[in-house]
């Protein structure tokens, strides 16, 4: 959450990207998956934060450059 909170503050006036790499061996284990879900739930509470795939980020970037 520290990374997200920092980027959220920095992104008040311009876009920021936070990539999350997910590997089932690490994040797919039961004792870790609940923390991953908690982080996603917290991020989802922000109406002004988009959750996009890599392709969606690329499409957006192409449209603004």
ZINOR-V740300 format. One record per pair of residues at least 6 apart in sequence whose ideal C-beta (glycine too) atoms are under 6 Angstrom apart, sorted by sequence separation. I is the first residue (numbers start at 1). GAP is how many residues later the second one is. D is the distance in Angstrom with one decimal. If there is no record, write none. Layout:
{{I	GAP	D} {I	GAP	D}}
This chain:
{{10	6	5.7} {7	9	4.3} {27	9	4.9} {7	11	5.2} {4	14	5.9} {4	39	5.8}}
